Amino acid sequence: MKSSNNDPADNTVGVENSETEKRFDLTTLPTETSAQKLIRRIDLPVQLTRIAILAFILWIWQSRKIFSGIKVFGVEILPEIIPLFQGVPTEAWDYVTQVWDDSLFWQDFWVTLQEALLGFLYGSLSGFIVGMLLGRFKRAQKVFSPFLIFTNAVPKIALAPILILWYGVDIGSKVALATIIVFFIVQIPVMAAVSGVDPDLDTVATSMGATQMQKFKLVVIPGILGPLFGALRLASIYAILSVVFGEFLASKRGLGQRLLYQINNFGMGAAIALMSLLAILALIFNAGIGFMERKFLRWQDDTTRGNVVSL
């Protein structure tokens, strides 16, 4: 017997297919414009809260209330500071306006920036290469790991006077110190990340005929980008810290040398201004790395990438 064209079972299947198509129709999802995405990322309540906290800190600092000393349950959290050792934001701003047109100040700034950039580039590049090689080749890791662990255990700050004797008081000693510190900050996470790449992905890529270069590009690199950028953000800060410390010990020029001079002459406002400038420089470094991280890790959620310096 022929089945009827109006078979109830066929009608039921057709209705279910129609409902399924509506359920998974991506065109019905709400779309977010570029302006709406920008507003969501800015998060106005968070920005207003930050501004309020900053204003409160500047007010209590400018009023010198924090220099009176703070005790909690009889424990001295902050000691009482004599006026000679006090520094307030307006004094720091006055120093900035005074040196803004000073060519010697910008020479110091360029020296410190150059030292930090070179130390960061040399250290991060060498740390990335060594970390990749040791993470990829297990036998080489077994051979060289004890030597690297021993070298990393040596206090890096103790090397600064030796490096100054070797390279002199010019930028070479500061670049060398920053390179050594940055190297281990990048090398250790990269080696661990390469060693932790899912072996199943490597097996699948091999079974599909991928070459070593293709596996490096499509399996290893995407798997280590997160730890790599995290290490680079930390390394950028320590690059600045290390060159400033080197300038404290011996230097012809640099913001660290200028900062030490101001502290020794009780110029606390100028010292605060210089420390703030170095902090801003570190934030700019982090912002640049965060920008690259957002470009390379587009597949991650906005809240999980480049969030060391965020709007």
C-alpha positions as CSV (number, residue, x, y, z in Angstrom):
1,M,0.0,0.0,0.0
2,K,1.3,3.5,-1.0
3,S,2.0,5.9,1.8
4,S,0.1,9.1,1.9
5,N,1.8,12.4,1.1
6,N,0.4,13.8,4.3
7,D,2.0,11.1,6.5
8,P,2.0,12.5,10.2
9,A,5.4,11.1,10.8
10,D,6.9,13.1,7.9
11,N,5.2,16.2,9.1
12,T,6.7,15.7,12.6
13,V,10.2,15.3,11.2
14,G,9.8,18.4,9.1
15,V,8.7,20.5,12.1
16,E,11.7,19.2,14.1
17,N,14.1,20.1,11.3
18,S,12.6,23.5,11.1
19,E,13.0,24.1,14.8
20,T,16.5,22.8,14.7
21,E,17.4,25.2,11.9
22,K,15.9,28.1,13.8
23,R,17.8,27.1,17.0
24,F,21.2,27.1,15.2
25,D,20.6,30.0,12.9
26,L,23.6,32.3,13.7
27,T,22.0,35.2,11.9
28,T,19.5,35.5,14.8
29,L,22.3,36.1,17.4
30,P,22.7,39.6,18.6
31,T,25.5,41.5,16.9
32,E,27.9,43.9,18.7
33,T,29.1,47.0,16.9
34,S,32.6,48.3,17.3
35,A,31.4,51.2,19.5
36,Q,29.5,48.8,21.8
37,K,32.6,46.5,22.0
38,L,34.8,49.5,22.9
39,I,32.4,50.6,25.6
40,R,32.2,47.1,27.0
41,R,36.0,46.9,27.1
42,I,36.4,50.3,28.7
43,D,33.9,49.3,31.5
44,L,33.1,52.8,32.7
45,P,32.2,51.9,36.3
46,V,35.7,50.3,36.7
47,Q,37.4,53.4,35.2
48,L,35.5,55.7,37.6
49,T,36.4,53.6,40.6
50,R,40.1,53.7,39.5
51,I,40.0,57.5,39.2
52,A,38.4,57.8,42.6
53,I,41.0,55.6,44.2
54,L,43.8,57.5,42.5
55,A,42.3,60.9,43.6
56,F,42.1,59.7,47.2
57,I,45.7,58.5,47.2
58,L,47.0,61.8,45.7
59,W,44.9,63.8,48.2
60,I,46.1,61.9,51.3
61,W,49.7,62.0,49.9
62,Q,49.6,65.8,49.1
63,S,48.1,66.6,52.5
64,R,51.1,64.8,54.1
65,K,48.9,62.8,56.4
66,I,50.7,59.6,55.5
67,F,54.0,61.1,56.8
68,S,52.5,61.4,60.4
69,G,52.8,57.7,60.9
70,I,50.2,55.0,60.9
71,K,49.7,52.5,63.7
72,V,47.3,49.6,63.7
73,F,46.7,47.9,67.0
74,G,49.9,49.4,68.3
75,V,52.0,48.1,65.3
76,E,53.7,50.8,63.4
77,I,52.8,50.3,59.7
78,L,54.3,53.5,58.5
79,P,56.9,55.5,60.6
80,E,56.7,59.2,61.2
81,I,58.8,61.0,58.5
82,I,60.6,64.2,59.1
83,P,60.0,67.1,56.7
84,L,63.4,66.8,55.1
85,F,62.6,63.3,53.8
86,Q,59.1,64.0,52.6
87,G,58.0,64.4,49.0
88,V,54.6,65.2,47.6
89,P,53.1,65.0,44.0
90,T,53.2,68.8,43.4
91,E,57.0,68.7,44.1
92,A,57.4,65.9,41.6
93,W,55.4,67.8,39.0
94,D,57.5,70.9,39.5
95,Y,60.6,68.8,38.8
96,V,59.1,67.4,35.6
97,T,58.3,70.9,34.4
98,Q,61.8,72.0,35.2
99,V,63.6,69.2,33.3
100,W,61.2,68.9,30.4
101,D,63.3,71.2,28.2
102,D,66.6,70.0,29.6
103,S,68.6,68.2,26.9
104,L,70.8,66.5,29.6
105,F,67.6,64.9,31.1
106,W,66.6,63.5,27.7
107,Q,70.1,62.1,27.2
108,D,69.8,60.3,30.5
109,F,66.3,59.1,29.5
110,W,67.6,57.8,26.1
111,V,70.6,56.0,27.8
112,T,68.3,54.1,30.2
113,L,65.8,53.3,27.4
114,Q,68.5,52.0,25.2
115,E,70.0,49.8,27.9
116,A,66.6,48.4,28.8
117,L,65.6,47.8,25.2
118,L,68.8,46.1,24.2
119,G,68.9,44.0,27.4
120,F,65.3,42.9,26.9
121,L,65.8,42.1,23.2
122,Y,69.0,40.1,23.7
123,G,67.8,38.3,26.8
124,S,64.3,37.4,25.5
125,L,65.6,36.3,22.1
126,S,68.4,34.1,23.5
127,G,66.0,32.8,26.2
128,F,63.4,31.9,23.6
129,I,65.8,30.0,21.4
130,V,67.5,28.1,24.2
131,G,64.1,27.3,25.8
132,M,62.7,26.0,22.4
133,L,65.7,23.8,21.8
134,L,65.9,22.3,25.3
135,G,62.2,21.8,25.4
136,R,62.1,20.1,22.0
137,F,65.2,17.9,22.5
138,K,64.9,16.0,25.8
139,R,68.5,14.6,25.8
140,A,69.9,18.1,25.3
141,Q,67.8,19.3,28.2
142,K,69.2,16.5,30.4
143,V,72.7,17.5,29.5
144,F,72.5,21.3,29.9
145,S,69.8,21.7,32.6
146,P,72.2,21.3,35.6
147,F,74.5,24.0,34.2
148,L,71.6,26.4,33.6
149,I,70.1,25.7,37.0
150,F,73.5,26.5,38.7
151,T,73.9,29.7,36.7
152,N,70.3,30.7,37.5
153,A,71.0,30.1,41.2
154,V,73.9,32.6,41.2
155,P,72.6,35.9,42.6
156,K,72.3,38.1,39.5
157,I,72.8,41.3,41.5
158,A,76.1,40.0,42.7
159,L,77.3,39.9,39.1
160,A,76.8,43.6,38.6
161,P,80.1,44.8,40.0
162,I,81.9,42.1,38.0
163,L,80.2,43.1,34.8
164,I,81.1,46.7,35.5
165,L,84.7,45.7,35.8
166,W,84.5,43.7,32.5
167,Y,82.4,46.0,30.4
168,G,83.2,49.3,32.0
169,V,80.8,52.0,33.3
170,D,79.2,52.6,29.9
171,I,76.0,51.0,28.7
172,G,77.6,47.6,28.0
173,S,77.6,46.5,31.7
174,K,74.0,47.4,32.2
175,V,72.9,45.7,28.9
176,A,74.8,42.5,30.0
177,L,73.1,42.5,33.4
178,A,69.7,43.0,31.9
179,T,70.4,40.3,29.3
180,I,71.3,37.7,32.0
181,I,68.3,38.4,34.1
182,V,65.8,38.5,31.2
183,F,67.3,35.3,29.7
184,F,66.2,33.1,32.6
185,I,62.8,34.8,33.0
186,V,62.0,33.8,29.4
187,Q,64.0,30.6,29.0
188,I,62.5,28.6,31.9
189,P,58.8,29.2,31.0
190,V,59.4,28.6,27.3
191,M,61.2,25.3,27.9
192,A,58.4,24.2,30.3
193,A,55.7,25.2,27.8
194,V,57.4,23.3,24.9
195,S,57.9,20.2,27.0
196,G,54.2,20.4,28.0
197,V,52.8,20.5,24.5
198,D,50.2,17.8,24.0
199,P,52.1,14.8,22.5
200,D,48.9,13.6,20.8
201,L,48.9,16.8,18.7
202,D,52.4,16.0,17.6
203,T,51.4,12.4,16.8
204,V,48.4,13.6,14.8
205,A,50.5,16.1,12.8
206,T,53.1,13.4,12.1
207,S,50.5,11.0,10.9
208,M,49.2,13.6,8.5
209,G,52.6,14.0,7.0
210,A,53.6,17.3,8.6
211,T,57.3,18.3,8.5
212,Q,59.3,19.4,11.5
213,M,58.9,23.1,10.4
214,Q,55.1,22.6,10.0
215,K,54.8,21.0,13.4
216,F,56.8,23.8,14.9
217,K,54.6,26.5,13.3
218,L,51.2,24.8,13.8
219,V,51.6,22.8,17.0
220,V,54.5,24.1,19.1
221,I,54.2,27.9,18.6
222,P,50.4,28.2,19.3
223,G,50.8,26.0,22.4
224,I,53.5,28.2,24.0
225,L,52.3,31.7,23.1
226,G,50.4,32.2,26.4
227,P,53.4,31.4,28.7
228,L,55.8,33.2,26.3
229,F,53.9,36.5,26.5
230,G,53.5,36.2,30.2
231,A,57.3,35.8,30.5
232,L,57.9,38.7,28.2
233,R,55.7,41.0,30.2
234,L,57.6,40.1,33.4
235,A,60.9,40.4,31.6
236,S,60.2,43.9,30.4
237,I,59.8,45.1,33.9
238,Y,63.0,43.4,35.2
239,A,64.9,44.8,32.2
240,I,64.3,48.3,33.5
241,L,64.9,47.3,37.1
242,S,68.2,45.7,36.3
243,V,69.6,48.7,34.3
244,V,68.6,51.1,37.0
245,F,70.3,49.0,39.6
246,G,73.4,48.9,37.4
247,E,73.3,52.7,37.0
248,F,73.1,53.0,40.8
249,L,76.5,51.2,41.1
250,A,78.4,53.0,38.3
251,S,77.3,54.9,35.3
252,K,78.2,57.9,33.2
253,R,74.6,58.8,32.4
254,G,71.1,57.4,32.9
255,L,67.9,58.0,35.0
256,G,69.2,55.6,37.6
257,Q,72.3,57.8,38.2
258,R,70.1,60.9,38.2
259,L,67.7,59.2,40.7
260,L,70.6,58.3,43.0
261,Y,71.9,61.8,42.9
262,Q,68.5,63.3,44.0
263,I,68.1,60.8,46.8
264,N,71.6,61.5,48.1
265,N,70.8,65.3,48.1
266,F,67.3,64.8,49.7
267,G,65.5,65.8,46.6
268,M,62.5,63.6,47.4
269,G,60.1,65.3,45.0
270,A,62.5,64.8,42.1
271,A,63.1,61.2,43.2
272,I,59.4,60.5,43.2
273,A,59.1,62.1,39.7
274,L,62.0,59.9,38.4
275,M,60.5,56.7,39.9
276,S,57.1,57.5,38.4
277,L,58.7,58.1,35.0
278,L,60.5,54.7,35.2
279,A,57.2,53.1,36.2
280,I,55.4,54.7,33.3
281,L,58.2,53.4,31.0
282,A,57.6,49.9,32.3
283,L,53.9,50.3,31.7
284,I,54.5,51.3,28.1
285,F,56.7,48.3,27.6
286,N,53.9,46.1,29.0
287,A,51.3,47.9,26.8
288,G,53.3,47.1,23.7
289,I,53.6,43.4,24.6
290,G,49.9,43.3,25.5
291,F,49.1,44.7,22.1
292,M,51.1,42.0,20.4
293,E,49.5,39.4,22.6
294,R,46.0,40.5,21.6
295,K,47.0,40.3,17.9
296,F,48.6,36.8,18.2
297,L,46.0,35.3,20.6
298,R,42.8,36.5,18.9
299,W,41.1,33.2,19.7
300,Q,41.3,33.8,23.4
301,D,38.7,35.7,25.4
302,D,39.3,39.4,25.8
303,T,39.6,39.1,29.5
304,T,42.4,36.6,29.4
305,R,44.9,38.2,27.1
306,G,47.0,41.3,27.4
307,N,45.5,42.1,30.8
308,V,48.6,43.3,32.6
309,V,48.0,46.8,31.1
310,S,44.3,47.2,30.1
311,L,41.9,50.0,29.7
